[in-house]
């Protein structure tokens, strides 16, 4: 405990970011974290539609799945 799991990555994205400009970063993150079991992308509602729209462009059924509208508690993240 007290350490981030090796396959967990965080990517900051604001509601005003252009999804097409931001797409290479999450695509690279999904490649780095996928060890063969797939990737789960969580996007919050508090950042607007941009994170969810960007994640939707990366989805590949059975390999990269996504959940939108996740409430991410900032108080418990290190």
N, C-alpha and C positions, 0 to 999 in steps of 0.2 A: 504494500500500500504506500501511500504518499508519493507515488510516481504515476505519471500518465502512461496508460498502456501503449505499447510500441506501435500498434496499428491505429491509433487515434490521432487525427489531425484536425486542426481548427483553421478556418479560413475566414477572415473578416471581409464583409462586403456590405456596403451601404445601399439604401434604397435608390439613391440617385446614380449609382454606378451603371454603366452601360453593360448589359449581360454579354454582348459579343466581345467587348474589350476584356472582360473579366474571365471569359470561358477557359483560356489556357491554364490558369492557376488551379481551378478545381479539377480539370481533366488530369493535370499532373499529380495532384493529391490522390485521385482515385487510382492511378497507376501505381503509386508508391505504396499505398495501404493495402492493395489487393494481393493477398498471398495465395489466391486460388479459391477462397471461400466466398468471394464477392465483397461488395461494398454497400454500406447503408449510409445515405446522405440525409441528415436532419436539417431542416430549415425552420427558423422562427417566423412568427407572424409580425413581431415587433420591428423588423427591418424593412417592411414593405414587400412588394412582389418580386423584386429583382433576385434575391437569393433563390426563391422557389422556381422562378422562370429559368434561371441559369442551371439549377439542378435538373430540371425537367429535360434540358437538352442533353444531359449526360446519361439518362436512364437507359439501361439495357436489361430487359427482363431476364431474371435468373443470374445476372452478374452485378448490375448496379441498380439498386432500388432506392426509393426516396420516401420520406415522410415529411409533409409540410405542416406548418402550424404548431410546431413543438415549442413549448414554453421552456426556454433555457435559463436556468437560475444562475445568475452571475455571482451570487453571494457564496456559492459553494465551489466555484472553479478557482484553481490556483494559477 
